[in-house]
Amino acid sequence: MLQIKILVFFIGFSCIGFAQNANNAVNSWSKDALLQHVKTLSSDIFEGRRTGTKGAVKAKKYIINQFYSSGLKPFKKSFEQPFTFVKGNKTYNASNVLGVVKGTEHANKYIVISAHYDHEGKKGGQIFNGADDNASGVSALFAFAEYFKTHPPKHSVILAAFDAEELGLRGSKYFVSTSAISLKNIKLNINLDMISRSVKNELFVVGTAFNKTLKQLILGVNTVDDLELKLGHDGEDGLENWTYASDHANFYKNNIPFLYFGVEDHKDYHEPTDDYENIHPEFYKKAVETIMSVFEKTDKSL
């Protein structure tokens, strides 16, 4: 993640209804698998997942296998969306991974749930494994894929694992500029970038300042257990502006509403110590459960 932070977003309906939806989410995806995927993707065998490296190719194949085994269909003919770009004096070969679930009521309207899978790679003989940034977001995509097996969405959903976020949000930029669907049919981007650790039990969501409907859906909603959700960092509250901090920026630039979930930067951000052992498993599981509940409400309301 280029930089991450976020604010609370939730939906206005009864506490009881929210708790029931949360329980449904708990029962339809494996929390053990969620953690195992983070552990695997942030292991040394992926060499920090830097765009264009052998480690990134391994990560791409891993994501494709998980999408396929979860029953997702390729967004187009293949799960891969390859692209190239130049940064500095180097040409990079990159690839997004895109799966789709058809909506039961609005098949031609889409919600894009995204997370970048690239990270910093190797530097000075050390591997930057990027457990929180952003194996955590990618693993949540797998949980969503499992969730949709028993909770099919009303809108069609594209699960997008973007490449080259760390090199200038290149994967999401390519997706938006070359999408096979009209951008007006993308109703919302939910972007997940660093969602697995917080000593304060705080999950942030950015994006409601730009969309009154989303803000009204979020205000007054209860959290999962002791998780605290916060609104802000949209550039209107005097705090650091995270509107352009990650892949959601390219949706925002194209007038597509977004909700950006994440946590505050921590001491291991963009350091070789961003390892699986330093995430907060209980917080992470509650964060994913919360995001799923939010998705459910937006899917019904958009």
Legacy VTK file of the C-alpha trace (Angstrom):
# vtk DataFile Version 3.0
C-alpha trace
ASCII
DATASET POLYDATA
POINTS 302 float
0.000 0.000 0.000
1.320 3.429 -0.853
-0.075 4.633 2.419
-3.040 3.471 4.347
-5.576 4.668 6.727
-9.282 4.680 6.824
-12.522 5.405 8.547
-15.644 3.899 9.816
-18.299 2.930 7.497
-21.414 1.153 8.310
-24.985 0.859 7.667
-28.018 2.253 9.362
-30.177 -0.549 10.512
-30.963 -2.275 13.750
-28.257 -3.666 16.009
-30.009 -7.017 16.011
-30.081 -7.178 12.240
-26.418 -6.275 12.080
-25.482 -8.976 14.558
-27.446 -11.568 12.608
-25.674 -10.637 9.394
-22.333 -10.806 11.167
-23.158 -14.283 12.443
-24.099 -15.364 8.936
-20.730 -14.148 7.701
-18.951 -16.083 10.461
-20.595 -19.326 9.454
-19.896 -19.140 5.743
-16.115 -18.736 5.545
-13.129 -20.158 7.363
-11.218 -17.909 9.719
-8.471 -20.506 9.952
-8.079 -20.406 6.175
-8.010 -16.597 6.277
-4.991 -16.681 8.580
-3.295 -19.489 6.683
-3.471 -17.555 3.420
-1.837 -14.510 5.029
0.877 -16.725 6.478
1.507 -18.362 3.113
1.468 -15.218 0.962
3.830 -13.431 3.359
6.310 -16.312 3.516
9.799 -16.090 2.038
8.926 -18.333 -0.911
7.148 -15.376 -2.543
10.219 -13.159 -2.081
8.227 -10.063 -1.172
5.979 -10.209 -4.271
7.637 -7.286 -6.071
6.084 -6.630 -9.478
7.882 -8.388 -12.313
9.786 -10.856 -10.127
9.520 -14.639 -9.835
7.934 -14.150 -6.427
5.183 -12.014 -7.926
4.500 -14.673 -10.571
4.209 -17.287 -7.825
1.783 -15.051 -5.949
-0.288 -14.524 -9.093
-0.557 -18.280 -9.626
-1.503 -18.805 -5.986
-4.318 -16.248 -6.272
-5.589 -17.769 -9.510
-5.675 -21.213 -7.896
-7.650 -19.885 -4.934
-10.115 -18.042 -7.155
-10.642 -21.134 -9.298
-11.041 -23.512 -6.353
-13.595 -21.127 -4.815
-15.761 -21.355 -7.911
-15.115 -17.853 -9.252
-15.344 -17.312 -12.977
-12.684 -15.338 -14.857
-13.679 -11.741 -15.458
-12.853 -12.241 -19.135
-11.444 -15.351 -20.841
-8.692 -15.669 -18.272
-8.226 -14.713 -14.635
-5.123 -12.796 -15.716
-5.140 -9.222 -16.980
-1.530 -8.645 -18.101
-0.113 -5.185 -18.714
3.233 -3.445 -19.042
4.416 -0.040 -17.925
7.605 1.966 -17.677
8.874 3.484 -14.453
12.178 5.274 -14.541
14.296 3.425 -17.066
12.714 0.018 -16.444
9.851 -1.752 -18.185
7.696 -3.907 -15.936
5.576 -6.883 -16.921
2.652 -7.098 -14.517
-0.728 -8.785 -14.207
-3.949 -8.193 -12.325
-6.003 -11.218 -11.281
-9.758 -10.777 -11.777
-12.603 -13.090 -10.817
-16.332 -12.438 -11.005
-19.547 -13.556 -9.322
-22.729 -12.772 -11.218
-25.379 -10.858 -9.299
-28.788 -12.386 -8.678
-30.715 -9.151 -9.344
-28.361 -6.636 -10.976
-26.117 -8.748 -13.177
-25.000 -5.773 -15.276
-24.135 -3.567 -12.294
-20.864 -4.196 -10.487
-19.190 -3.774 -7.137
-15.406 -4.132 -7.322
-13.747 -5.494 -4.180
-10.017 -4.933 -4.539
-6.706 -5.577 -2.820
-3.195 -5.266 -4.234
-0.964 -8.331 -4.013
2.415 -6.791 -4.823
4.859 -5.555 -2.198
8.449 -4.310 -1.850
10.381 -7.478 -2.687
14.015 -7.801 -1.618
16.256 -4.985 -0.445
19.755 -5.200 0.976
19.546 -8.952 1.350
16.285 -8.756 3.319
12.830 -9.847 2.213
9.930 -7.442 2.706
7.129 -9.963 3.089
4.211 -7.528 3.440
1.901 -9.533 5.681
-0.320 -6.595 6.593
0.566 -4.755 3.372
-1.145 -6.416 1.679
-1.378 -10.171 2.076
-4.155 -9.296 4.532
-6.300 -7.676 1.856
-5.748 -10.463 -0.673
-6.637 -13.143 1.860
-9.859 -11.270 2.566
-10.696 -11.580 -1.144
-10.487 -15.367 -0.741
-12.825 -15.163 2.251
-15.292 -13.167 0.151
-15.112 -15.802 -2.590
-16.061 -18.464 -0.047
-18.761 -16.257 1.438
-20.442 -15.773 -1.930
-20.965 -19.519 -2.299
-23.714 -19.369 0.314
-24.532 -15.643 0.128
-24.781 -14.783 -3.584
-24.663 -11.010 -4.098
-27.452 -8.991 -5.692
-24.948 -7.011 -7.777
-22.255 -8.711 -9.782
-18.952 -8.591 -7.909
-15.474 -8.392 -9.379
-12.797 -9.610 -6.975
-9.681 -7.784 -8.129
-6.153 -8.584 -6.970
-4.234 -5.646 -8.394
-0.546 -5.660 -9.242
1.957 -2.771 -9.070
0.182 -0.682 -6.441
3.515 0.015 -4.800
4.835 1.380 -8.107
2.158 4.022 -8.555
-1.263 2.319 -8.439
-0.571 0.899 -11.887
-2.807 -2.184 -11.750
-5.963 -0.344 -10.766
-5.178 2.393 -13.273
-4.955 -0.183 -16.042
-8.155 -1.907 -14.937
-10.160 1.310 -14.902
-8.763 2.551 -18.217
-9.327 -0.730 -20.079
-12.341 -2.218 -18.327
-14.550 -4.473 -20.429
-17.583 -2.916 -18.760
-18.770 0.652 -18.811
-17.460 2.577 -15.795
-20.978 3.894 -15.186
-21.967 0.306 -14.358
-19.414 0.100 -11.529
-21.485 1.236 -8.567
-18.821 1.001 -5.865
-15.205 0.099 -5.161
-14.421 -1.471 -1.792
-10.637 -1.390 -1.420
-8.809 -3.410 1.248
-5.245 -2.411 2.074
-3.669 -3.266 5.447
-6.516 -4.596 7.569
-4.857 -7.102 9.902
-3.417 -5.207 12.864
-4.307 -2.402 15.241
-3.258 -2.010 18.860
-6.265 0.278 19.344
-8.768 -2.085 17.682
-9.514 0.630 15.110
-10.591 0.041 11.549
-10.873 3.104 9.329
-12.988 3.715 6.257
-12.441 6.561 3.802
-14.867 7.702 1.143
-18.133 8.738 2.763
-17.339 12.453 2.546
-17.828 12.205 -1.210
-21.100 10.295 -1.193
-24.069 11.236 0.995
-25.841 7.946 0.366
-22.897 5.926 1.648
-22.498 8.227 4.609
-26.129 7.787 5.598
-25.768 4.028 5.294
-22.787 4.043 7.607
-23.753 6.407 10.397
-25.058 4.826 13.570
-24.027 1.258 12.850
-22.689 -1.036 15.554
-19.349 -2.817 15.228
-18.386 -6.456 15.608
-17.505 -6.993 19.271
-14.997 -4.353 20.443
-13.870 -3.274 16.985
-14.041 0.513 16.619
-14.935 1.970 13.229
-13.955 5.515 12.358
-14.931 7.979 9.671
-12.432 10.548 8.440
-9.230 11.247 6.531
-11.196 12.337 3.466
-9.478 15.711 3.299
-12.259 17.568 5.093
-11.400 17.043 8.761
-7.881 18.433 9.115
-6.377 14.959 9.282
-4.026 13.426 6.764
-5.878 12.867 3.503
-5.899 9.236 2.385
-8.112 9.705 -0.652
-5.202 8.931 -2.975
-3.374 6.490 -0.698
-4.186 3.244 -2.501
-5.956 1.711 -5.497
-9.327 3.276 -4.718
-7.851 6.560 -5.996
-8.226 5.479 -9.612
-11.913 4.762 -9.091
-12.399 8.105 -7.365
-10.698 9.902 -10.265
-13.336 8.365 -12.522
-16.253 9.445 -10.320
-16.872 5.946 -8.940
-17.836 5.876 -5.236
-15.370 4.071 -3.000
-14.903 2.802 0.534
-11.305 2.279 1.571
-10.723 0.019 4.576
-7.449 -0.040 6.461
-5.518 0.694 9.632
-3.020 3.322 10.660
0.595 2.968 9.647
2.618 0.964 12.168
6.306 0.490 12.929
6.569 -2.391 10.459
5.001 -0.483 7.541
7.262 -0.968 4.491
9.830 -2.686 6.693
11.186 -6.255 6.500
9.436 -6.892 9.826
5.935 -6.776 8.307
5.646 -10.519 8.916
2.789 -12.850 9.755
3.927 -13.057 13.383
3.205 -9.343 13.822
-0.407 -9.247 12.644
-3.260 -9.299 15.176
-5.315 -12.399 14.287
-8.409 -11.636 16.377
-8.592 -8.055 15.152
-8.077 -9.216 11.582
-10.902 -11.751 11.717
-13.276 -9.150 13.168
-12.218 -6.630 10.522
-13.043 -9.030 7.684
-16.340 -9.966 9.321
-17.191 -6.289 9.627
-16.317 -5.520 6.008
-18.521 -8.395 4.870
-21.437 -7.038 6.845
-20.908 -3.629 5.300
-20.806 -5.168 1.840
-24.101 -6.927 2.491
-25.852 -3.673 3.327
-24.427 -1.712 0.430
-25.253 -4.542 -1.960
-28.879 -4.339 -0.850
-29.059 -0.550 -0.859
-27.239 0.629 -3.994
LINES 1 303
302 0 1 2 3 4 5 6 7 8 9 10 11 12 13 14 15 16 17 18 19 20 21 22 23 24 25 26 27 28 29 30 31 32 33 34 35 36 37 38 39 40 41 42 43 44 45 46 47 48 49 50 51 52 53 54 55 56 57 58 59 60 61 62 63 64 65 66 67 68 69 70 71 72 73 74 75 76 77 78 79 80 81 82 83 84 85 86 87 88 89 90 91 92 93 94 95 96 97 98 99 100 101 102 103 104 105 106 107 108 109 110 111 112 113 114 115 116 117 118 119 120 121 122 123 124 125 126 127 128 129 130 131 132 133 134 135 136 137 138 139 140 141 142 143 144 145 146 147 148 149 150 151 152 153 154 155 156 157 158 159 160 161 162 163 164 165 166 167 168 169 170 171 172 173 174 175 176 177 178 179 180 181 182 183 184 185 186 187 188 189 190 191 192 193 194 195 196 197 198 199 200 201 202 203 204 205 206 207 208 209 210 211 212 213 214 215 216 217 218 219 220 221 222 223 224 225 226 227 228 229 230 231 232 233 234 235 236 237 238 239 240 241 242 243 244 245 246 247 248 249 250 251 252 253 254 255 256 257 258 259 260 261 262 263 264 265 266 267 268 269 270 271 272 273 274 275 276 277 278 279 280 281 282 283 284 285 286 287 288 289 290 291 292 293 294 295 296 297 298 299 300 301
